[in-house]
Amino acid sequence: MEVSASHSLNLSYSSKCEYLHGHNWIITVYCKSAGLNEDGMVVDFSRIKEIVKGQLDHRNLNEVLPFNPTAENIARWICEQIPTCFRVDVQESEANTAIYEKDQ
């Protein structure tokens, strides 16, 4: 899914990313289960969109997330919000993607 949001990073070194800027983030959520629910799903995609887009889209991530909103931290946070999720890819630009995967 695509999420448009801004952020600024609190870093231990000087970087232009310390200034407020935005991305059209591409977020891919991977879920798995030993079985399907009564509707024949692992999880309803609309529930994932509600959790992710509903909280992050068109927002300043520094105002809605309680941590330094790096792509890596965002991926981990999304993974923690969805019980069946085991991996999240967060792409902030064409060449920059962070992947968070739970230990199996």
N, C-alpha and C positions, 0 to 999 in steps of 0.2 A: 504494500500500500504506500501511497505517497502522503507525507505530512509536511506542511509548510510551517516552519517555526524558526524563531531566532534564539540566540544564546550568546553568552560571552564566557570565556574560560578563565578560571583562576589558576594560573600556572606558576611554577617555580622559576621560570625564565621569561624573558621578554618575548612577546609574540604579538602579531597583529590580531590574533584570535582572542586577545584580552578585551578587545572592543566589541560592542554589540554588533552582530552580523547574522544573516539568515541563510538557511538552506532549504531546498526542497528534498527532504530526506526520503530515501526509499528504504522501507522496512519490510523485511521478510521474516515471518514467524513460522517456526517448525514445531508441530505438536505430534505426540504419539500416545498410544494407549494399547493395552493388551486386548481390549475389546472395544466395540462401538456402543454408544448409548442407545436408548430405546428409539431414537430418531435415525439411527444408522450413521452417526457422526462421532468423531473424536471430540470436536468442539465446533460450535456454530461459528462460522466466519464473521457473522454480524456481531457476535459477542466480542471477538478479538478487535474488530474495528471500533466498537463502542469503548473498549478499554484504552486502545492506543490513540486513535484519532480524536475520540471524545475528550481526552485529557491533554493532548499535545498539539493538535492542529491549530494553526494560526495563534500560537501563544509564544510568550517569552519563556523559554524553558527554565531560566533562572528563577522565575516567579512561581513555577508550579512543581518543580522537582527539588527535593531537599538535599541535593548533592551537586558537585561540580558536573555540569551537563556535557561531559565528553561523549563521543559516540559509543565508547566502550561502556560507560556507566549507564547510558540510556538503554543499550542492548540488554545489560544485566537486569535493569529495573523492569523492562517489558517482560523478560523471561520470568521474573518473580511474580508478575501480576496474573499470569495465566497458568493454572495448575498443570495442564498437560503439556506445556511448552518445555522443550529441551534445548532449543537453539534459536537465536535471533541474530539476523544480519542487519546492520544499520549502515547505510551508505549515505554519506553527507555530500559527496561530490562524485563525479565520474571515476576518479582514481583513488578515492579514499573510502574504504569499507572496514568496519569493525565487526567481528563475529564473537558472540558470547555463547558458550555451550556449557550446560551443566555437566558435572562429572557424572558418569553413568554408574 
